[in-house]
Amino acid sequence: MARRAGSVASVGRRARDLAEEKRSNRFPESEHGIVQLVLFVWGCLPALGSAFRERILRRHKRSARSGARVRGRLEELSLHPAAFLVGAMVIAAAAVALSLYTVGTAVSYGGTELGTVSGQRTVDQVVSAIEVTTRRTMDDRDYQVNRDQLTTGRKLVARKDLVDRDELQQRMTDALGVIDYGYVLYVDGEPVAATPFAGALEELLEQMKIGYVTENTVECYFAEDVEVREEYVNRSYVMNLGYIAEKLNETKSAEVTYTVADGDTYYGIADKYDLTLSELLNMNPGYDAMSLHTGDVLTVSQAVPYLTVVDVERQSYVQDVPYGLQYKDDPDMYKGDYEVVSAGTYGKADITANVTYINGEETGRQVVATATLAQPVDEVRLRGTKERPTWFPTGVFRWPCNGVVTSYFGGRYTGIYGASTYHEGIDIGNGYGTPIYASDGGTVSYTGWYGGYGYLVIIDHGNGYKTYYGHNSSIIVSEGEHVYQGQAIAYMGSTGISSGNHCHFGIMINGTFVNPLNYLA
């Protein structure tokens, strides 16, 4: 360790000696190889510095000579200051012109100028976009813009007058006249009408609802799914708001059906839907006018409104509370007969209900609160338990025969001499000899020839009702005979004043003929 420390000290002393010799302008010398290499490099440094300075000086001289040549050429030109100013102004004017004007592509369709766009590529993009949109809107995969009507050409135009792509597409769409962009009213997913004015359809729909709203309204809406979409549409749907309002208040072709329930009659269904019996039967060809079955589906309308306004109102009112019935069996009375011992009394209740109206007509009530003001008092009745004879009336009338109604109750003109102009029953047509049945149980009060009725049967039902069966070919019951409901009493014919084989059927109540269709089951 002592030997290594002494060696380092020796090297240090030698380095100091060399530096001292250098400062004394004596060239240092050494026998050590590494020291000789360091001394060589140290000696070359002044020469390298001189070479670098000479290179920088030559580069400065070349730059000076180039500048002198440029100054010489400018002096040779000898430009007048005015000429220089004019040139500068020309250059400035050209720059301004290029910033204000450009060369674009002018577009026309069918002789109508549509504007100028930046280039032909924009025209091609617009035509392609219109074709795609029209095919989708019109559901026409083969639609193409008529290129023969499309004219383009280069044109110098002010940059501010250039038309962008969207504006050109709108103008070309208008020129084509096939589709239009606007606000489309959809009802249950089907387009109904369209307008180019934003918000107009929404306001129109609100106006339609206002006509049904009252001070008691809690909710008002459309029963249908109503939506306004902003999109392209077949131009035939675009119309002014007056036409749209008129259309929405009209009806569209659609079928409304009714499912027959127990106790329904053709006449009752027709009356419910404000139809005549013939109108109801004409809308339902193939149905038997003499028979109606629970579950039958009848068409009751072939037109429905475009929009159905549902208005829900909160109403308060006093309502009668129905009384109950208590029965006491009476062995001296026939089954089906009743006698009131003590009359019932209605109660009273204060009702709060949500009443639903559809297009102004009430369709339902939902009671939300009730308070009883007075309790009802039950009615007490005697109820017969004695077996009723089969010929006793049931109080319900069945059709007297099969067939088709050929003449209805009321005023008529047949053109047959001697025939009545006011029909006091209905005529049911069928083949000669068709069986005629008692419409209800009772006692035969007349059989025989009866003027224009021909061979006639009258049954007295003992409850103020009588039934008439006329124009029979033959009669198979006798006066005073008891008959039960559905018993054969005669056969169809055309006796008396008649235009063909049929049964004249009439119902009399306490001496007055009434329309049988109101009583037949």
Salt bridges, closest charged atoms under 4 A:
GLU20 OE1 - ARG23 NH2 2.63
GLU131 OE1 - ARG135 NH2 3.77
GLU131 OE2 - ARG147 NH1 2.27
ASP161 OD1 - LYS160 NZ 3.33
GLU167 OE2 - ARG171 NE 2.95
ASP174 OD1 - ARG235 NH2 3.41
ASP180 OD2 - ARG235 NH2 3.64
GLU206 OE2 - LYS209 NZ 3.18
GLU227 OE1 - ARG229 NE 3.29
ASP296 OD2 - HIS293 ND1 3.65
ASP320 OD1 - LYS348 NZ 2.40
ASP329 OD1 - ARG383 NE 3.14
ASP337 OD1 - ARG388 NH2 2.55
GLU362 OE2 - ARG365 NE 2.56
GLU379 OE2 - ARG381 NE 2.64
GLU387 OE2 - LYS335 NZ 2.53
ASP427 OD2 - ARG412 NH1 3.52
ASP427 OD1 - HIS423 NE2 3.19
ASP427 OD2 - HIS502 NE2 3.62
ASP427 OD1 - HIS504 ND1 3.42
